[in-house]
Amino acid sequence: MEITQIQDAYIGLMQLFATFFVGNVLLLWMMFRGVSNAYIYGANNFGKTLHTIMSLCIVSFFAGTYSNITSTVNNWAYALSESGEELNGALQLFVESTGATEYVTSSLIPSDPIGIVFILAILVGLIGGMWTSPAPKE
């Protein structure tokens, strides 16, 4: 596979992931807005349970998108390094800074510690924030 084919495939995938990422940000904003409304107006147990289920689904969707992006970047860098062609300065720097040594698959658990902390912080903020909100006001 030529480098231009690898680049075209990579650009297409990143555009798709960018669209998913924007959707994820909107969904997370809506869920955090729900936590804010729960503190303003109160929430009953049904609403808290429904919010928890939706939060788990949205955060798993976010984690999957995050993991797909990181694995795609890794796999693109590894494909470039294995292409056998001479890479220009920017591509060579990209391959070296990525440090890809093999192809990887994505999973719901991020491969980097900062990603894990980020996902857990979102979960604690959404679920913990909802369950500590007051009861509905009369």
N, C-alpha and C positions, 0 to 999 in steps of 0.2 A: 504494500500500500504506500502510495506516495505521501509526502508530507502535506501537500495541498489538500488531499482527500481527508487526511487526519484532521487538519485544521478546519475544514468545512464541516465535518461531522461534529467536532468539538464546539464550534460556534453555534450550530443548530441546537445542540443539547443544552448549552448554557442559556440560550434564549428561552428555551422551554423551562428550564429550572428557574430563571428569573421571573417568569410568569407565575409559576407555582409559589415562589418566595413572596411575591407581592400579595398573592391570595392568602398565604400563611400569616403575613403581617396584619392584613385586614381581619382575619379570623381571631388572631390573638388580641387585637385591639378591641374587638367586640366582646370577647370574654372578660378582659380586664374592665371594660365599661360595665359589664354585668356585675362585677365585684363592687365597683363604685356605687352602682344603683342599689345593691343589697345593703350597703352601709347607709345610704340616704333613706331608703324606704323600708328596709328590712326584708327578710326572706324566710319562707317556711321550709320545712324539711324536704318537701317534694321539689321545690325550686333548687335547693342546695344539692340534692341528689342528681337532678337533671343537669345542673351546671357541672358537677363533678364528672359525669359520664361524657358530656360534650368536651370538657377540658382535656380529658384523657385521649379522646379521639383526635382532637385538634393538635395536641402536643405530639402525639405519635405521628401524625401527618407531617408536622414540622420537622420532627427528628428524621423521618424518612427522606424528606427533601434535602435536609442538611447533609445527611449521609450520602445521598446520591450525588450531590455536588462535590463533596470531598473525594469520593471514590472516582468520579469522572475526571477530576483534575489529576489525581494520582495516576490513573490508567492512561490518560492522554500523555502525561510526561513520560511514563514508561514506554508507551508505544513510540514516542519520538526517539527515545534513547535506543530502542531496539530496531529502528528503521534502517540503520546501516548507512544512512546518508549523512553528509556533513551538515551540521546545524549552524545557523548564524549565531551571533553573539547573544541576542535576546533569548532565542530558543534554548541555547546551551545553558544560560543562566537560569532559565525557568526549570529545566530538567534538574540542574544541580540543587537549586533551592527547594524543590519539591522533595527530593531524596527518595524517589520511588525506586524500589528494588524488586517489586513484583506486582502483578495485577491483584487488585483487591475487589471484593464484593461489598455492597452496602448492607447495613443492618440498622435496626432502630436505635441501637446503642452507639453513640458516636465513638470514633476511634481515638479522639484526642481528649485529654482531661478537661480542657477548658470547655469543650462542647458538652461534656457530661455535666459539668457544674452549671452551665447555661440552661440546659434542658431541665435540670432539677430545680433551679431557681424559678423558672417559669411555672413548673408544677406546684411548688410551694406557694408562690404568689397567687396562683389561681385557686387552688383547692383550699389552702390554708386561709386565704383571704375570705373565701365564701363561707367556710364553716365557722369563722369567728365573727361573722356579721350578726347584727341583732335580729330579734324576731320582728315580724311585721308590725307596723304601728297601726293602731286602731283608728 
